Amino acid sequence: MPEPKDIEAEIYFLTAEEGGRSTPAFTGYRPQFYYNEQDWDASHIYPDVEVVNPGETVRAYLGFLSPQEHIGNVHVGMEFLIREGARTVGKGVITKIIDLEQSANRAK
């Protein structure tokens, strides 16, 4: 089964000096997607690059583990954080809602 592409986002990964990662991220990375004071699991696909280094901005598709929880709560232009536990490692903005409703319907 292909990875879900619930939303498209632009994400900036913080450098280690900014409190972020010291190692790169790859497609399949699954940190927490943080908004409205709550963490959510979301897998990442980076369609344009193989590797994302700290300090770089990347286009990403995010697939939520619980897509039904995000219907009506996420929208284009919404800012969010990427976290590993309580540590913020990236900042992003939603650029497109893609398959969120279809994913939510499959999850029912």
N, CA, C and O atoms as a printed pandas DataFrame, in Angstrom:
     atom_number atom_name residue_name chain_id  residue_number  x_coord  y_coord  z_coord
0              1         N          MET        A               1    0.852   -1.181    0.000
1              2        CA          MET        A               1    0.000    0.000    0.000
2              3         C          MET        A               1    0.898    1.245    0.000
3              4         O          MET        A               1    1.822    1.338    0.808
4              5         N          PRO        A               2    0.635    2.190   -0.893
5              6        CA          PRO        A               2    1.470    3.392   -0.940
6              7         C          PRO        A               2    1.277    4.263    0.301
7              8         O          PRO        A               2    0.224    4.251    0.939
8              9         N          GLU        A               3    2.314    5.006    0.614
9             10        CA          GLU        A               3    2.242    5.944    1.742
10            11         C          GLU        A               3    1.169    6.990    1.466
11            12         O          GLU        A               3    1.070    7.469    0.337
12            13         N          PRO        A               4    0.364    7.360    2.458
13            14        CA          PRO        A               4   -0.643    8.395    2.244
14            15         C          PRO        A               4    0.005    9.764    2.066
15            16         O          PRO        A               4    1.048   10.062    2.648
16            17         N          LYS        A               5   -0.636   10.575    1.254
17            18        CA          LYS        A               5   -0.206   11.953    1.036
18            19         C          LYS        A               5   -1.383   12.840    1.449
19            20         O          LYS        A               5   -2.097   13.381    0.604
20            21         N          ASP        A               6   -1.571   12.978    2.759
21            22        CA          ASP        A               6   -2.710   13.734    3.265
22            23         C          ASP        A               6   -2.573   15.228    3.005
23            24         O          ASP        A               6   -3.533   15.889    2.608
24            25         N          ILE        A               7   -1.374   15.756    3.233
25            26        CA          ILE        A               7   -1.131   17.180    2.989
26            27         C          ILE        A               7    0.238   17.360    2.345
27            28         O          ILE        A               7    1.104   16.488    2.419
28            29         N          GLU        A               8    0.407   18.516    1.711
29            30        CA          GLU        A               8    1.720   18.924    1.229
30            31         C          GLU        A               8    2.137   20.115    2.072
31            32         O          GLU        A               8    1.310   20.963    2.407
32            33         N          ALA        A               9    3.408   20.181    2.414
33            34        CA          ALA        A               9    3.899   21.260    3.266
34            35         C          ALA        A               9    5.306   21.656    2.852
35            36         O          ALA        A               9    6.021   20.910    2.183
36            37         N          GLU        A              10    5.671   22.842    3.270
37            38        CA          GLU        A              10    7.053   23.289    3.150
38            39         C          GLU        A              10    7.611   23.311    4.563
39            40         O          GLU        A              10    7.042   23.938    5.457
40            41         N          ILE        A              11    8.730   22.621    4.758
41            42        CA          ILE        A              11    9.304   22.475    6.099
42            43         C          ILE        A              11   10.753   22.958    6.098
43            44         O          ILE        A              11   11.543   22.613    5.220
44            45         N          TYR        A              12   11.074   23.759    7.098
45            46        CA          TYR        A              12   12.454   24.174    7.343
46            47         C          TYR        A              12   12.961   23.369    8.532
47            48         O          TYR        A              12   12.345   23.379    9.598
48            49         N          PHE        A              13   14.081   22.670    8.356
49            50        CA          PHE        A              13   14.678   21.919    9.450
50            51         C          PHE        A              13   15.712   22.782   10.162
51            52         O          PHE        A              13   16.655   23.283    9.548
52            53         N          LEU        A              14   15.519   22.944   11.455
53            54        CA          LEU        A              14   16.432   23.747   12.265
54            55         C          LEU        A              14   17.820   23.116   12.294
55            56         O          LEU        A              14   17.960   21.894   12.240
56            57         N          THR        A              15   18.830   23.951   12.380
57            58        CA          THR        A              15   20.200   23.463   12.548
58            59         C          THR        A              15   20.406   23.073   14.012
59            60         O          THR        A              15   19.587   23.402   14.869
60            61         N          ALA        A              16   21.483   22.384   14.286
61            62        CA          ALA        A              16   21.804   22.013   15.670
62            63         C          ALA        A              16   21.969   23.271   16.520
63            64         O          ALA        A              16   21.582   23.280   17.689
64            65         N          GLU        A              17   22.537   24.330   15.950
65            66        CA          GLU        A              17   22.716   25.588   16.683
66            67         C          GLU        A              17   21.381   26.242   17.028
67            68         O          GLU        A              17   21.278   26.992   17.999
68            69         N          GLU        A              18   20.359   25.950   16.222
69            70        CA          GLU        A              18   19.018   26.485   16.474
70            71         C          GLU        A              18   18.196   25.556   17.374
71            72         O          GLU        A              18   17.032   25.832   17.662
72            73         N          GLY        A              19   18.809   24.458   17.812
73            74        CA          GLY        A              19   18.130   23.500   18.675
74            75         C          GLY        A              19   17.569   22.300   17.949
75            76         O          GLY        A              19   16.906   21.462   18.560
76            77         N          GLY        A              20   17.824   22.200   16.647
77            78        CA          GLY        A              20   17.279   21.113   15.840
78            79         C          GLY        A              20   18.191   19.909   15.760
79            80         O          GLY        A              20   19.030   19.673   16.629
80            81         N          ARG        A              21   18.003   19.155   14.691
81            82        CA          ARG        A              21   18.767   17.924   14.462
82            83         C          ARG        A              21   20.206   18.240   14.065
83            84         O          ARG        A              21   20.497   19.309   13.529
84            85         N          SER        A              22   21.090   17.298   14.334
85            86        CA          SER        A              22   22.462   17.412   13.847
86            87         C          SER        A              22   22.692   16.442   12.693
87            88         O          SER        A              22   23.754   16.451   12.071
88            89         N          THR        A              23   21.688   15.598   12.407
89            90        CA          THR        A              23   21.787   14.620   11.331
90            91         C          THR        A              23   20.662   14.856   10.322
91            92         O          THR        A              23   19.650   15.471   10.658
92            93         N          PRO        A              24   20.830   14.375    9.098
93            94        CA          PRO        A              24   19.805   14.595    8.072
94            95         C          PRO        A              24   18.556   13.746    8.309
95            96         O          PRO        A              24   18.561   12.807    9.105
96            97         N          ALA        A              25   17.487   14.105    7.594
97            98        CA          ALA        A              25   16.241   13.337    7.601
98            99         C          ALA        A              25   16.043   12.747    6.207
99           100         O          ALA        A              25   16.496   13.314    5.213
100          101         N          PHE        A              26   15.365   11.612    6.147
101          102        CA          PHE        A              26   15.118   10.906    4.897
102          103         C          PHE        A              26   13.631   10.621    4.767
103          104         O          PHE        A              26   12.900   10.649    5.757
104          105         N          THR        A              27   13.178   10.345    3.538
105          106        CA          THR        A              27   11.806    9.889    3.346
106          107         C          THR        A              27   11.552    8.719    4.285
107          108         O          THR        A              27   12.404    7.844    4.439
108          109         N          GLY        A              28   10.382    8.705    4.910
109          110        CA          GLY        A              28   10.046    7.677    5.893
110          111         C          GLY        A              28   10.220    8.165    7.326
111          112         O          GLY        A              28    9.772    7.516    8.271
112          113         N          TYR        A              29   10.869    9.305    7.475
113          114        CA          TYR        A              29   11.033    9.932    8.802
114          115         C          TYR        A              29    9.648   10.151    9.387
115          116         O          TYR        A              29    8.736   10.575    8.677
116          117         N          ARG        A              30    9.478    9.865   10.680
117          118        CA          ARG        A              30    8.156    9.966   11.296
118          119         C          ARG        A              30    8.222   10.686   12.637
119          120         O          ARG        A              30    8.082   10.059   13.687
120          121         N          PRO        A              31    8.434   11.988   12.606
121          122        CA          PRO        A              31    8.410   12.770   13.838
122          123         C          PRO        A              31    6.965   13.147   14.172
123          124         O          PRO        A              31    6.030   12.660   13.536
124          125         N          GLN        A              32    6.791   13.996   15.146
125          126        CA          GLN        A              32    5.457   14.472   15.492
126          127         C          GLN        A              32    5.165   15.776   14.738
127          128         O          GLN        A              32    6.029   16.638   14.575
128          129         N          PHE        A              33    3.925   15.879   14.292
129          130        CA          PHE        A              33    3.378   17.072   13.654
130          131         C          PHE        A              33    2.635   17.788   14.774
131          132         O          PHE        A              33    1.664   17.247   15.304
132          133         N          TYR        A              34    3.065   18.988   15.148
133          134        CA          TYR        A              34    2.545   19.657   16.341
134          135         C          TYR        A              34    1.749   20.907   15.960
135          136         O          TYR        A              34    2.261   21.808   15.296
136          137         N          TYR        A              35    0.493   20.942   16.393
137          138        CA          TYR        A              35   -0.343   22.144   16.265
138          139         C          TYR        A              35   -1.437   22.072   17.321
139          140         O          TYR        A              35   -1.746   21.001   17.844
140          141         N          ASN        A              36   -2.013   23.223   17.622
141          142        CA          ASN        A              36   -3.071   23.306   18.644
142          143         C          ASN        A              36   -2.678   22.604   19.942
143          144         O          ASN        A              36   -3.500   21.947   20.581
144          145         N          GLU        A              37   -1.412   22.754   20.319
145          146        CA          GLU        A              37   -0.886   22.214   21.567
146          147         C          GLU        A              37   -0.983   20.695   21.675
147          148         O          GLU        A              37   -1.131   20.150   22.769
148          149         N          GLN        A              38   -0.896   20.012   20.516
149          150        CA          GLN        A              38   -0.943   18.553   20.533
150          151         C          GLN        A              38   -0.007   17.986   19.473
151          152         O          GLN        A              38    0.133   18.548   18.387
152          153         N          ASP        A              39    0.630   16.867   19.802
153          154        CA          ASP        A              39    1.497   16.143   18.876
154          155         C          ASP        A              39    0.702   15.059   18.160
155          156         O          ASP        A              39   -0.150   14.401   18.757
156          157         N          TRP        A              40    0.996   14.880   16.855
157          158        CA          TRP        A              40    0.365   13.847   16.044
158          159         C          TRP        A              40    1.457   13.152   15.244
159          160         O          TRP        A              40    2.400   13.803   14.794
160          161         N          ASP        A              41    1.346   11.852   15.063
161          162        CA          ASP        A              41    2.305   11.133   14.227
162          163         C          ASP        A              41    2.000   11.397   12.760
163          164         O          ASP        A              41    0.846   11.367   12.332
164          165         N          ALA        A              42    3.067   11.657   11.993
165          166        CA          ALA        A              42    2.922   11.861   10.556
166          167         C          ALA        A              42    4.191   11.391    9.861
167          168         O          ALA        A              42    5.295   11.807   10.213
168          169         N          SER        A              43    4.023   10.515    8.864
169          170        CA          SER        A              43    5.176   10.067    8.087
170          171         C          SER        A              43    5.465   11.087    6.987
171          172         O          SER        A              43    4.555   11.733    6.468
172          173         N          HIS        A              44    6.735   11.219    6.645
173          174        CA          HIS        A              44    7.172   12.206    5.657
174          175         C          HIS        A              44    7.659   11.529    4.386
175          176         O          HIS        A              44    8.318   10.490    4.432
176          177         N          ILE        A              45    7.326   12.133    3.253
177          178        CA          ILE        A              45    7.884   11.776    1.954
178          179         C          ILE        A              45    8.471   13.060    1.388
179          180         O          ILE        A              45    7.798   14.091    1.357
180          181         N          TYR        A              46    9.719   13.004    0.941
181          182        CA          TYR        A              46   10.375   14.159    0.324
182          183         C          TYR        A              46   10.512   13.871   -1.171
183          184         O          TYR        A              46   11.461   13.204   -1.582
184          185         N          PRO        A              47    9.578   14.365   -1.991
185          186        CA          PRO        A              47    9.548   13.978   -3.400
186          187         C          PRO        A              47   10.677   14.555   -4.252
187          188         O          PRO        A              47   10.977   14.015   -5.317
188          189         N          ASP        A              48   11.299   15.628   -3.808
189          190        CA          ASP        A              48   12.284   16.313   -4.648
190          191         C          ASP        A              48   13.734   16.000   -4.296
191          192         O          ASP        A              48   14.633   16.276   -5.091
192          193         N          VAL        A              49   13.976   15.430   -3.117
193          194        CA          VAL        A              49   15.341   15.172   -2.662
194          195         C          VAL        A              49   15.413   13.827   -1.942
195          196         O          VAL        A              49   14.405   13.307   -1.464
196          197         N          GLU        A              50   16.613   13.283   -1.875
197          198        CA          GLU        A              50   16.847   12.039   -1.147
198          199         C          GLU        A              50   17.079   12.303    0.340
199          200         O          GLU        A              50   16.661   11.526    1.198
200          201         N          VAL        A              51   17.757   13.421    0.624
201          202        CA          VAL        A              51   18.201   13.744    1.975
202          203         C          VAL        A              51   17.883   15.205    2.267
203          204         O          VAL        A              51   18.038   16.068    1.403
204          205         N          VAL        A              52   17.431   15.477    3.507
205          206        CA          VAL        A              52   17.221   16.853    3.951
206          207         C          VAL        A              52   18.160   17.107    5.122
207          208         O          VAL        A              52   18.064   16.456    6.163
208          209         N          ASN        A              53   19.058   18.051    4.941
209          210        CA          ASN        A              53   20.020   18.384    5.979
210          211         C          ASN        A              53   19.488   19.498    6.870
211          212         O          ASN        A              53   18.669   20.305    6.429
212          213         N          PRO        A              54   19.944   19.549    8.114
213          214        CA          PRO        A              54   19.570   20.671    8.975
214          215         C          PRO        A              54   19.932   21.991    8.284
215          216         O          PRO        A              54   20.988   22.112    7.665
216          217         N          GLY        A              55   19.033   22.978    8.403
217          218        CA          GLY        A              55   19.232   24.272    7.763
218          219         C          GLY        A              55   18.611   24.362    6.378
219          220         O          GLY        A              55   18.663   25.417    5.746
220          221         N          GLU        A              56   18.024   23.268    5.898
221          222        CA          GLU        A              56   17.405   23.259    4.571
222          223         C          GLU        A              56   15.890   23.288    4.668
223          224         O          GLU        A              56   15.296   22.861    5.658
224          225         N          THR        A              57   15.282   23.809    3.603
225          226        CA          THR        A              57   13.831   23.818    3.460
226          227         C          THR        A              57   13.471   22.799    2.392
227          228         O          THR        A              57   14.154   22.690    1.374
228          229         N          VAL        A              58   12.397   22.054    2.626
229          230        CA          VAL        A              58   12.020   20.973    1.717
230          231         C          VAL        A              58   10.509   20.952    1.520
231          232         O          VAL        A              58    9.746   21.332    2.408
232          233         N          ARG        A              59   10.093   20.500    0.335
233          234        CA          ARG        A              59    8.672   20.205    0.091
234          235         C          ARG        A              59    8.444   18.788    0.581
235          236         O          ARG        A              59    9.248   17.896    0.311
236          237         N          ALA        A              60    7.355   18.580    1.299
237          238        CA          ALA        A              60    7.090   17.264    1.884
238          239         C          ALA        A              60    5.623   16.903    1.768
239          240         O          ALA        A              60    4.749   17.768    1.826
240          241         N          TYR        A              61    5.364   15.613    1.602
241          242        CA          TYR        A              61    4.018   15.067    1.752
242          243         C          TYR        A              61    3.977   14.437    3.122
243          244         O          TYR        A              61    4.886   13.695    3.494
244          245         N          LEU        A              62    2.927   14.724    3.880
245          246        CA          LEU        A              62    2.768   14.140    5.205
246          247         C          LEU        A              62    1.540   13.255    5.219
247          248         O          LEU        A              62    0.478   13.628    4.721
248          249         N          GLY        A              63    1.702   12.082    5.796
249          250        CA          GLY        A              63    0.600   11.146    5.964
250          251         C          GLY        A              63    0.359   10.939    7.448
251          252         O          GLY        A              63    1.256   10.514    8.175
252          253         N          PHE        A              64   -0.849   11.238    7.897
253          254        CA          PHE        A              64   -1.182   11.136    9.317
254          255         C          PHE        A              64   -1.548    9.712    9.704
255          256         O          PHE        A              64   -2.181    8.994    8.931
256          257         N          LEU        A              65   -1.150    9.309   10.900
257          258        CA          LEU        A              65   -1.527    8.016   11.432
258          259         C          LEU        A              65   -3.024    8.001   11.761
259          260         O          LEU        A              65   -3.667    6.954   11.678
260          261         N          SER        A              66   -3.578    9.159   12.134
261          262        CA          SER        A              66   -5.004    9.281   12.463
262          263         C          SER        A              66   -5.616   10.427   11.644
263          264         O          SER        A              66   -5.930   11.479   12.201
264          265         N          PRO        A              67   -5.787   10.234   10.330
265          266        CA          PRO        A              67   -6.236   11.325    9.461
266          267         C          PRO        A              67   -7.601   11.894    9.835
267          268         O          PRO        A              67   -7.842   13.086    9.645
268          269         N          GLN        A              68   -8.492   11.067   10.361
269          270        CA          GLN        A              68   -9.835   11.540   10.713
270          271         C          GLN        A              68   -9.808   12.650   11.768
271          272         O          GLN        A              68  -10.743   13.448   11.846
272          273         N          GLU        A              69   -8.753   12.709   12.575
273          274        CA          GLU        A              69   -8.626   13.718   13.619
274          275         C          GLU        A              69   -8.288   15.105   13.066
275          276         O          GLU        A              69   -8.391   16.099   13.784
276          277         N          HIS        A              70   -7.890   15.176   11.803
277          278        CA          HIS        A              70   -7.410   16.437   11.245
278          279         C          HIS        A              70   -8.388   17.104   10.283
279          280         O          HIS        A              70   -8.169   18.242    9.869
280          281         N          ILE        A              71   -9.475   16.398    9.922
281          282        CA          ILE        A              71  -10.484   16.981    9.041
282          283         C          ILE        A              71  -11.055   18.232    9.715
283          284         O          ILE        A              71  -11.529   18.165   10.849
284          285         N          GLY        A              72  -11.009   19.352    9.029
285          286        CA          GLY        A              72  -11.521   20.604    9.572
286          287         C          GLY        A              72  -10.588   21.306   10.543
287          288         O          GLY        A              72  -10.876   22.422   10.977
288          289         N          ASN        A              73   -9.482   20.676   10.889
289          290        CA          ASN        A              73   -8.543   21.272   11.844
290          291         C          ASN        A              73   -7.269   21.796   11.191
291          292         O          ASN        A              73   -6.576   22.637   11.764
292          293         N          VAL        A              74   -6.959   21.304    9.994
293          294        CA          VAL        A              74   -5.786   21.789    9.277
294          295         C          VAL        A              74   -6.251   22.505    8.017
295          296         O          VAL        A              74   -7.293   22.168    7.455
296          297         N          HIS        A              75   -5.481   23.488    7.577
297          298        CA          HIS        A              75   -5.857   24.261    6.384
298          299         C          HIS        A              75   -4.616   24.842    5.728
299          300         O          HIS        A              75   -3.568   24.985    6.359
300          301         N          VAL        A              76   -4.752   25.172    4.464
301          302        CA          VAL        A              76   -3.648   25.779    3.725
302          303         C          VAL        A              76   -3.250   27.083    4.414
303          304         O          VAL        A              76   -4.100   27.885    4.800
304          305         N          GLY        A              77   -1.959   27.274    4.558
305          306        CA          GLY        A              77   -1.421   28.462    5.220
306          307         C          GLY        A              77   -1.186   28.280    6.707
307          308         O          GLY        A              77   -0.583   29.139    7.349
308          309         N          MET        A              78   -1.656   27.169    7.263
309          310        CA          MET        A              78   -1.485   26.914    8.693
310          311         C          MET        A              78   -0.031   26.563    8.998
311          312         O          MET        A              78    0.581   25.744    8.312
312          313         N          GLU        A              79    0.507   27.190   10.028
313          314        CA          GLU        A              79    1.863   26.892   10.468
314          315         C          GLU        A              79    1.831   25.791   11.516
315          316         O          GLU        A              79    0.854   25.642   12.251
316          317         N          PHE        A              80    2.911   25.022   11.574
317          318        CA          PHE        A              80    3.015   23.924   12.530
318          319         C          PHE        A              80    4.481   23.714   12.866
319          320         O          PHE        A              80    5.368   24.303   12.247
320          321         N          LEU        A              81    4.720   22.867   13.856
321          322        CA          LEU        A              81    6.084   22.503   14.238
322          323         C          LEU        A              81    6.311   21.026   13.966
323          324         O          LEU        A              81    5.373   20.229   13.966
324          325         N          ILE        A              82    7.559   20.674   13.735
325          326        CA          ILE        A              82    7.981   19.281   13.656
326          327         C          ILE        A              82    8.789   19.027   14.924
327          328         O          ILE        A              82    9.745   19.743   15.221
328          329         N          ARG        A              83    8.386   17.987   15.670
329          330        CA          ARG        A              83    9.032   17.738   16.959
330          331         C          ARG        A              83    9.487   16.294   17.073
331          332         O          ARG        A              83    8.919   15.382   16.471
332          333         N          GLU        A              84   10.530   16.126   17.866
333          334        CA          GLU        A              84   10.984   14.805   18.314
334          335         C          GLU        A              84   10.868   14.860   19.824
335          336         O          GLU        A              84   11.710   15.446   20.505
336          337         N          GLY        A              85    9.821   14.246   20.336
337          338        CA          GLY        A              85    9.539   14.397   21.765
338          339         C          GLY        A              85    9.177   15.847   22.018
339          340         O          GLY        A              85    8.337   16.407   21.314
340          341         N          ALA        A              86    9.802   16.466   23.018
341          342        CA          ALA        A              86    9.504   17.864   23.348
342          343         C          ALA        A              86   10.398   18.854   22.590
343          344         O          ALA        A              86   10.262   20.067   22.750
344          345         N          ARG        A              87   11.315   18.326   21.762
345          346        CA          ARG        A              87   12.270   19.188   21.059
346          347         C          ARG        A              87   11.764   19.536   19.666
347          348         O          ARG        A              87   11.431   18.645   18.885
348          349         N          THR        A              88   11.706   20.829   19.352
349          350        CA          THR        A              88   11.315   21.286   18.019
350          351         C          THR        A              88   12.510   21.152   17.095
351          352         O          THR        A              88   13.584   21.683   17.376
352          353         N          VAL        A              89   12.320   20.432   15.974
353          354        CA          VAL        A              89   13.398   20.226   15.010
354          355         C          VAL        A              89   13.097   20.862   13.660
355          356         O          VAL        A              89   13.960   20.899   12.784
356          357         N          GLY        A              90   11.873   21.362   13.488
357          358        CA          GLY        A              90   11.508   21.987   12.224
358          359         C          GLY        A              90   10.265   22.831   12.367
359          360         O          GLY        A              90    9.511   22.713   13.333
360          361         N          LYS        A              91   10.067   23.699   11.366
361          362        CA          LYS        A              91    8.886   24.565   11.305
362          363         C          LYS        A              91    8.337   24.472    9.899
363          364         O          LYS        A              91    9.091   24.451    8.926
364          365         N          GLY        A              92    7.010   24.417    9.795
365          366        CA          GLY        A              92    6.425   24.266    8.469
366          367         C          GLY        A              92    5.146   25.039    8.278
367          368         O          GLY        A              92    4.591   25.622    9.210
368          369         N          VAL        A              93    4.694   25.023    7.037
369          370        CA          VAL        A              93    3.414   25.624    6.661
370          371         C          VAL        A              93    2.752   24.689    5.653
371          372         O          VAL        A              93    3.409   24.166    4.752
372          373         N          ILE        A              94    1.453   24.485    5.815
373          374        CA          ILE        A              94    0.701   23.634    4.890
374          375         C          ILE        A              94    0.485   24.396    3.587
375          376         O          ILE        A              94    0.007   25.531    3.592
376          377         N          THR        A              95    0.843   23.762    2.470
377          378        CA          THR        A              95    0.685   24.397    1.164
378          379         C          THR        A              95   -0.475   23.811    0.366
379          380         O          THR        A              95   -0.979   24.448   -0.558
380          381         N          LYS        A              96   -0.904   22.583    0.725
381          382        CA          LYS        A              96   -1.997   21.954   -0.019
382          383         C          LYS        A              96   -2.594   20.814    0.795
383          384         O          LYS        A              96   -1.870   20.068    1.453
384          385         N          ILE        A              97   -3.911   20.683    0.748
385          386        CA          ILE        A              97   -4.587   19.507    1.310
386          387         C          ILE        A              97   -4.765   18.551    0.128
387          388         O          ILE        A              97   -5.358   18.924   -0.884
388          389         N          ILE        A              98   -4.259   17.332    0.247
389          390        CA          ILE        A              98   -4.294   16.413   -0.900
390          391         C          ILE        A              98   -5.339   15.314   -0.673
391          392         O          ILE        A              98   -6.464   15.421   -1.161
392          393         N          ASP        A              99   -4.977   14.266    0.060
393          394        CA          ASP        A              99   -5.843   13.090    0.225
394          395         C          ASP        A              99   -6.373   12.918    1.643
395          396         O          ASP        A              99   -6.704   11.799    2.036
396          397         N          LEU        A             100   -6.461   13.975    2.407
397          398        CA          LEU        A             100   -6.846   13.853    3.818
398          399         C          LEU        A             100   -8.221   13.218    3.984
399          400         O          LEU        A             100   -8.381   12.305    4.794
400          401         N          GLU        A             101   -9.200   13.676    3.243
401          402        CA          GLU        A             101  -10.550   13.110    3.399
402          403         C          GLU        A             101  -10.605   11.643    2.984
403          404         O          GLU        A             101  -11.263   10.839    3.644
404          405         N          GLN        A             102   -9.918   11.286    1.893
405          406        CA          GLN        A             102   -9.911    9.894    1.464
406          407         C          GLN        A             102   -9.225    9.005    2.509
407          408         O          GLN        A             102   -9.687    7.898    2.787
408          409         N          SER        A             103   -8.125    9.493    3.082
409          410        CA          SER        A             103   -7.437    8.733    4.123
410          411         C          SER        A             103   -8.317    8.550    5.342
411          412         O          SER        A             103   -8.347    7.472    5.936
412          413         N          ALA        A             104   -9.041    9.608    5.721
413          414        CA          ALA        A             104   -9.943    9.532    6.873
414          415         C          ALA        A             104  -11.050    8.519    6.631
415          416         O          ALA        A             104  -11.417    7.770    7.536
416          417         N          ASN        A             105  -11.580    8.492    5.421
417          418        CA          ASN        A             105  -12.640    7.527    5.097
418          419         C          ASN        A             105  -12.129    6.098    5.140
419          420         O          ASN        A             105  -12.851    5.196    5.564
420          421         N          ARG        A             106  -10.891    5.879    4.708
421          422        CA          ARG        A             106  -10.300    4.533    4.760
422          423         C          ARG        A             106  -10.043    4.100    6.195
423          424         O          ARG        A             106  -10.080    2.907    6.498
424          425         N          ALA        A             107   -9.786    5.051    7.077
425          426        CA          ALA        A             107   -9.461    4.746    8.470
426          427         C          ALA        A             107  -10.689    4.400    9.302
427          428         O          ALA        A             107  -10.556    3.884   10.412
428          429         N          LYS        A             108  -11.868    4.675    8.789
429          430        CA          LYS        A             108  -13.096    4.410    9.569
430          431         C          LYS        A             108  -13.370    2.943    9.705
431          432         O          LYS        A             108  -14.359    2.554   10.328
